[in-house]
Amino acid sequence: MSGKNRLNIFPTRMALTNMKSKLKGAITGHSLLKKKSDALTIRFRKILANIVENKQMMGATMREASFSLAAAKYAAGEFSNSVIENVTNPTIVVKMQTENVAGVHLPTFEKVSESAVSNSQELTGLSKGGQQIGKSRESHVKALEALIVLASLQTAFITLDEVIKITNRRVNAIEFVVKPRLENTINYIITELDESEREEFYRLKKVQGKKKKDLKAKEAAKSELLLQQNTPTVATPTSKPAHKVKSMIEDEQEEELIYE
């Protein structure tokens, strides 16, 4: 974590507790997102295998439908215009549903057959080629069902692909950005708190040493005062001025000066 971001966090015990709770939440979220990503990846691979299988089957189904249509046109002639004109209600209706996979709603398409089907096509091919037209219809219904299944798989595949990318980005962001930042912040707060504790311990030691030194000085002064109070005072004799004793030579000189 950069120093600029560290300055915004005052290193206290409360900040350390908050950072640890955030780190715990990040670890829990990373675990849940990782499990979600794994579950979505498993479903993604399964859908991919189904898509490959259905696409291979789709080729054969569409080829069979095309051949059956060509055979029906050969047997009954051109009947597409009469079919289009007589169509009133759909034979097959597709209904969309959702499937929940690890919190992701995947759209699925399901074929719904109408109970009341229009009987307007029953007379088509009555003169000739009716059997081939019926086979062509059945082939195209199978192809349509295969398309519905393939569309459902393809839509779920695209949705899962986007969700897996987003989930993986979140997992990587928590693992390589959020968790390292929180861990660095926690280490920074712990370092600052340890430094503050060392400074406080050193300050207390200095204060304690100063108090001990002052106490010793007070005790020494007190003991010296008591010693001075207990020592008796001795009077010193007053010294008289010393009398100067003259020598014999000085006396003779004085006498000579007097009697000259």
N, C-alpha and C positions, 0 to 999 in steps of 0.2 A: 504494500500500500504506500502511495506516495506521501511525502511529508506534508503537502498541502491538505490532503484529506485527513491526515493524522491530527493536524492542528484544530480541526473542527470537533474532535473528540477529547473531552477532558478525562484524563486517566483516573477513574475512580472505581471503587468496588461495584457500584451500581452499573457503570458503563461496561465493566467486565462481565457482569451477570447478563446484561442485555445482549452483548456480543456472543456469549456462549449459548444463549437461548436461540439467537438467530442462526448460529452455526448448526445447532441441533435441528432446527426447522429446515435448513438447507440440506442437511444430510438426509432427513426423512423425505423431503421432496425429491431429492435426487434418486433415492431408492424407489419411490413410487413411480416416477417418470421412467426410470430404467425398466421396471417391470412392465409398464404400459407399452413402452417401445418394443420390448421383447414379444409381448402378446400380439401387438399389431404386426410385427415382422413375420411371426409365424402365420398369422392369417393372410398376410400379403403374399407370402410364398405359396400358400395353399391356393389362393385365388389365381395366382399366376399360372400354376400348374393346370388348374381347371380351364383357364383361358386358352392355353396352348392345346389342351385336349379338345375343347369345343371348336376351336378354329380349324383343327384338322378334320373334325366331323362336319363342320360347316361347309367345307369345300365339297365333300361327297354329297351332302344334302342338297346344296344349291345346284350341283351338276345334275343330280337326279331330277330335281324340279324343272330345270331347263330342258332336259331330254323329254320329260313327260309333257311339257307344254308344246314342244315341237311335234311330238307324236299326236297330241290332241288336235293341233291345227292341221296336221296332215290328214287325220281321219275325219274331222268335222268341219274343216275349213276355217275361215276367219269368224270367230265368235266373240271377240273381245268387245266389240261395240254393243252387242246385245246384253252382255254381262254388265257392262258399265251402266247402261241405261236402266237396267232392272234392279240395281243395288239401292236399297232403302235403309237397311239397318246393318250394323257391323256384325260379323259372325264371331269375332274374337275381340274382347276388350282387355286392355292392359291396365292393371292397378298397381300403383306404387306404394310400397311399404318400407319401413325402416327397421334395421337390425342394429342392436346395440352391441358393439364390440369394444370392451375396455373404455367405455365412455364416449365412443365415437359412433354416431348414427350413420350407418351405411344404407344408402337407398337400394332397394331391391324391387324388381319388376316381376309381377305375377300375372299369368294369363287367367282371365275370367271368361268362361264360355257363357254366352247368352242363352237363356232357357227358351225364349221365343225367337227362333231364327226365321227369317223371311223365307217363304216358300216360292219366291219368284224365280229361283234358279232351278227348280225341279224339272221344268220343261226344256231346259237348255240341253241340246244334244239328243233330243228325243228322236229326231229323224235319222241321224247318223253320228257316230263318234261319241255316244253318251258314256260308254265305259272308259274311254281314254280321257274324257273331260273329268270324270270322277277321280281317276287315278292322278291326274294333274292337280286337282284340288287337294287331294290328300297329301301329295308331295309338297305343295306350297304351304299347307298348314304345318307340316313338320318343319319346313324351312323357317317359317315364321316363329314357331316355338323355339327353335334353335337360336334365332336372332334375339328373341326376348331374353333367353338365358345368357347369351353372350353380351347383350347390352347391360344386363344387371351386373355381370362380372366385371365388365369394363368400367362401368361407373364406380363400383366399389373399389376397383383397382386404382383409379385416379384419385378418389377421395382418400384412400389409405396412404397413397404415395405422398400427398400433401401433408397429411397429419403426421406421418412418420418423420418427414423432414423437419416439421415444426418441433415435434417432440425431441428429436435428436439435437436440434439446436439448443433447446432449453436444457437438456441434459449436459451438453458440452459447456454451456454458459455457467451452469451451477458448478460443474466439476473443475473448470479451468479459470473461471473469473470470480464467481461469488465466494466459493469456499476458500481459495487462496487469499482473497482480500480480508475475509473475516478472520482467518487464521493469523495473517500478518497483523491485523489490528489487535487481536487478543495477545499475541506475543509482545506487541508494542506496549499495551496497557500493563501487562505483567512486568515488563522491564522497567517501565516508569514507576510502578508501585514498589518494586524491589529497591529501586534507587532512592525513592522517597523514604522507605523504611530504613535504609542504610544511613541516609542523611539525618533522619530523626534519631537513630541510635547514636550516631556520632555527636549530635547536638546534646543529647541527654548525658552522654559520657563527659563532654566538656563542662556542662553545667554542674554535674555531680563533682567533677574534679575541682572546679572553682569553689563550690560550697565547702568541700573538704579543706581546701587551702585556706579559705577565709576562717573556717572553724579552728584550724591549727593556729593561725595567727592570733585569733582572739584568745585561745587558751594560753599561748605563750605570753601575750600581753598581761593577761590576768595573773598568771603565775609570777611574772616579774613584779607586778604591782604588790602582790602578797608578800614577795621576798623583801621588797623595800620597806613595807610596813612592819615586818617582823624584825628587821636589823636595828639594834640600839645605836643612838647617835653618840659619839665621843667628842668632848670639847677639846679643842686644840689650844695650847698655851699661847698667850700673846707675847711676842718677841720684843724685847727692849732694844732701843737703838744702841748699836755697838759704840763703846767709848774708844776713841782713838788713843792709843798708847804711843807716846813719843819716845824716840830713841835718845841715847845719851849724846850723840853727836848733834842732834837737833837742839837739845837743851843747851849745849855749849855754844852753839851758833847764836841762839837767842840771847845768852848772857853777853857774848861779845858785842852784839849789836846794841845792847842796852848800855854798856859801860864805856864805850868808845868816846 
